[in-house]
Amino acid sequence: MDTPETARAAFDRLAAEQCTAGAQHGRMFGHDGLTVDGHYYAFFDRDCLIVKLTQDDVAALVSAAGVTTAAHVSPSMQRTWSCVPADGTGRWRTLLNAARERIRGIG
């Protein structure tokens, strides 16, 4: 029987993919994170992917079950940061790619 991938292992695997696409590892709020052009766009904390997206994308995710705004950032920034729990790892790659490209476009 295959052992399910942990959220940490999923983040590490996806972070490695992001780095081959031009991202770099960094630390944000004391957690492993990802940057592009010097701007953070994602980090991992407590089995959640914390990812920076557009305000509309975050609002759409928050309306989905289990996704919240990220409590790790100031209230004024929460509208662009979402917390996607481990049961959403299937979405993590798509969200990371979107966040990376968005930051690359404005960086």
Secondary structure, 3 states (H helix, E strand, C coil): CCCCCCHHHHHHHHHHHHHHCCCEEEEECCEEEEEECCEEEEEEECCEEEEECCHHHHHHHHHCCCCEECCCCCCCCHHHEEEEEHHHHHHHHHHHHHHHHHHHHHC
